[in-house]
Amino acid sequence: MSITNPFFQEQPSEWHEESFKEFHATELYCPNCKRPVPVKCRLLLVLPQGEKYEYLCSFCLASVGSKIVRNAKPFQIIKG
């Protein structure tokens, strides 16, 4: 006998990839404040492989994480 769960059904792999292309953290653990805190995101660097963002604690402004958003299309530097 097979039992199926109506709340969990397998979805195509494309569905999973589209759903989780990019995450934005809204709350992270701050070692200074010793608790999860709301975070602010700021652009730190523009790299050839993408843009590097830094997450800052909203209370003490300590760096609590970072992420790199990969560019879909490579960019070219134009010298004038």
C-alpha positions as CSV (number, residue, x, y, z in Angstrom):
1,M,0.0,0.0,0.0
2,S,1.3,3.4,-0.9
3,I,0.5,6.6,1.0
4,T,0.8,9.9,-0.7
5,N,1.1,13.2,1.0
6,P,-1.2,15.8,-0.7
7,F,1.0,18.7,0.6
8,F,4.2,17.4,-0.9
9,Q,4.4,16.7,-4.6
10,E,7.4,16.4,-6.8
11,Q,7.8,19.3,-9.2
12,P,10.0,19.4,-12.3
13,S,13.6,20.4,-11.7
14,E,13.1,23.6,-13.8
15,W,10.5,24.7,-11.2
16,H,13.0,24.3,-8.4
17,E,15.8,26.2,-10.2
18,E,13.5,29.1,-11.2
19,S,12.2,29.4,-7.6
20,F,15.6,29.7,-6.0
21,K,17.7,31.7,-8.4
22,E,18.4,34.5,-6.0
23,F,18.0,35.0,-2.3
24,H,18.0,38.2,-0.3
25,A,18.7,37.9,3.4
26,T,16.5,40.0,5.6
27,E,17.8,38.8,8.9
28,L,21.2,37.3,9.9
29,Y,23.0,36.5,13.2
30,C,25.2,39.3,14.4
31,P,28.2,38.2,16.6
32,N,28.4,41.7,18.2
33,C,24.7,41.9,19.1
34,K,24.6,38.1,19.9
35,R,21.2,37.6,18.2
36,P,19.5,37.6,14.7
37,V,19.1,41.1,13.5
38,P,17.6,42.9,10.4
39,V,20.3,43.5,7.8
40,K,21.1,46.2,5.2
41,C,22.6,45.2,1.9
42,R,25.2,47.3,0.2
43,L,27.2,46.9,-3.0
44,L,30.8,46.3,-2.1
45,L,32.6,45.5,-5.3
46,V,31.9,45.1,-9.0
47,L,33.9,42.0,-10.2
48,P,34.2,40.4,-13.6
49,Q,32.3,37.4,-12.4
50,G,29.5,39.5,-10.7
51,E,28.7,42.0,-8.1
52,K,29.7,41.4,-4.4
53,Y,27.3,42.6,-1.8
54,E,27.9,42.9,1.9
55,Y,25.2,42.5,4.6
56,L,25.5,44.9,7.6
57,C,23.8,44.7,11.0
58,S,21.1,47.3,11.2
59,F,22.1,48.2,14.8
60,C,25.9,48.1,15.1
61,L,26.7,48.1,11.3
62,A,29.0,45.1,11.7
63,S,29.6,43.0,8.6
64,V,27.5,39.8,9.0
65,G,27.8,38.2,5.6
66,S,28.3,38.7,1.9
67,K,27.1,37.3,-1.5
68,I,28.1,37.5,-5.1
69,V,25.4,37.9,-7.7
70,R,26.6,36.4,-10.9
71,N,26.1,38.4,-14.1
72,A,23.9,36.7,-16.7
73,K,25.9,38.5,-19.5
74,P,29.6,39.3,-19.3
75,F,30.2,43.0,-19.5
76,Q,32.9,44.8,-21.5
77,I,35.0,47.7,-20.4
78,I,35.0,50.5,-23.0
79,K,38.1,52.7,-23.0
80,G,37.5,56.2,-24.4
